[in-house]
């Protein structure tokens, strides 16, 4: 009983932290925020840009897996809110990626 209560508290705390940071990070390979070119780049580069920062992420499957998941999601009525593609600065170098800050950088703003 105590174990399940601590798991619930951990989940609630994680959700609260996500809300406290404003908009939740969108993975370009997630079905609900899928963006074809950004997903291909994220799988290849092992990460993506979000809010001007590099998010390192290892994808466990090749790109076609994520594309197929996206296709199945939309076929079953899921709606996609694709993230904005842009770039970010990481340790003095510019990386391609996506996110609100990246979009401003890409637009020259």
C-alpha positions as CSV (number, residue, x, y, z in Angstrom):
1,X,0.0,0.0,0.0
2,X,2.8,2.5,0.9
3,X,4.5,1.7,-2.4
4,X,1.5,2.6,-4.6
5,X,1.0,5.9,-2.6
6,X,4.6,6.9,-3.2
7,X,4.3,6.1,-7.0
8,X,1.2,8.3,-7.2
9,X,2.9,11.1,-5.4
10,X,5.9,10.9,-7.8
11,X,3.6,11.0,-10.8
12,X,1.7,14.0,-9.4
13,X,5.0,15.8,-8.7
14,X,6.2,15.1,-12.2
15,X,3.0,16.5,-13.7
16,X,3.2,19.5,-11.5
17,X,6.8,20.2,-12.5
18,X,5.9,20.0,-16.2
19,X,3.1,22.6,-15.6
20,X,5.4,24.8,-13.7
21,X,7.8,25.0,-16.7
22,X,5.0,26.3,-19.0
23,X,4.6,24.5,-22.3
24,X,5.5,20.9,-22.2
25,X,8.4,19.8,-24.4
26,X,7.2,18.2,-27.7
27,X,9.1,15.2,-29.1
28,X,9.1,15.5,-32.9
29,X,8.7,11.7,-33.2
30,X,5.7,11.5,-30.8
31,X,2.6,10.7,-32.8
32,X,0.7,13.8,-31.4
33,X,3.5,16.2,-32.3
34,X,5.0,14.4,-35.2
35,X,7.0,16.5,-37.7
36,X,8.6,14.4,-40.5
37,X,11.9,16.2,-41.1
38,X,12.4,17.1,-37.5
39,X,11.9,13.4,-36.5
40,X,14.3,12.1,-39.1
41,X,16.9,14.6,-37.8
42,X,16.2,13.8,-34.1
43,X,16.7,10.1,-34.7
44,X,19.9,10.7,-36.6
45,X,21.3,13.3,-34.2
46,X,20.1,11.6,-31.0
47,X,18.1,14.6,-29.9
48,X,16.3,17.7,-30.8
49,X,16.1,21.4,-30.0
50,X,13.4,22.7,-27.7
51,X,13.1,26.2,-26.4
52,X,16.6,27.1,-27.6
53,X,18.2,24.2,-25.8
54,X,19.5,20.8,-27.1
55,X,17.5,17.9,-25.6
56,X,19.7,14.7,-25.9
57,X,17.5,11.7,-26.5
58,X,18.3,8.2,-27.8
59,X,15.6,6.8,-30.0
60,X,15.4,3.0,-29.7
61,X,13.9,2.4,-33.2
62,X,14.7,3.6,-36.7
63,X,12.7,6.5,-38.2
64,X,10.1,4.3,-40.0
65,X,8.9,3.0,-36.7
66,X,7.9,6.6,-35.6
67,X,6.4,7.4,-38.9
68,X,4.2,4.3,-38.8
69,X,3.1,5.1,-35.3
70,X,2.1,8.6,-36.5
71,X,0.2,7.1,-39.4
72,X,-1.7,4.7,-37.2
73,X,-2.4,7.5,-34.7
74,X,-4.0,9.7,-37.4
75,X,-5.8,6.8,-39.0
76,X,-7.5,6.2,-35.6
77,X,-8.6,9.8,-35.4
78,X,-5.7,11.3,-33.5
79,X,-5.0,15.0,-34.1
80,X,-1.5,16.3,-34.6
81,X,-0.2,19.6,-33.3
82,X,3.2,19.6,-35.1
83,X,6.0,21.6,-33.4
84,X,7.6,24.5,-35.1
85,X,11.0,23.7,-36.7
86,X,13.9,26.0,-35.9
87,X,17.4,25.9,-34.5
88,X,19.1,26.3,-31.1
89,X,22.5,27.2,-29.8
90,X,24.4,24.5,-27.8
91,X,27.8,25.4,-26.4
92,X,28.4,28.0,-29.0
93,X,27.3,26.0,-32.0
94,X,24.0,26.2,-33.8
95,X,22.0,22.9,-34.1
96,X,18.9,22.4,-36.2
97,X,15.8,21.4,-34.3
98,X,12.5,22.8,-33.3
99,X,10.7,24.7,-30.6
100,X,9.5,28.2,-29.8
101,X,12.9,29.8,-29.5
102,X,14.3,27.9,-32.4
103,X,11.5,29.3,-34.6
104,X,12.4,32.8,-33.5
105,X,16.1,32.2,-34.4
106,X,15.1,30.6,-37.7
107,X,12.9,33.6,-38.5
108,X,15.7,36.0,-37.8
109,X,13.9,37.3,-34.6
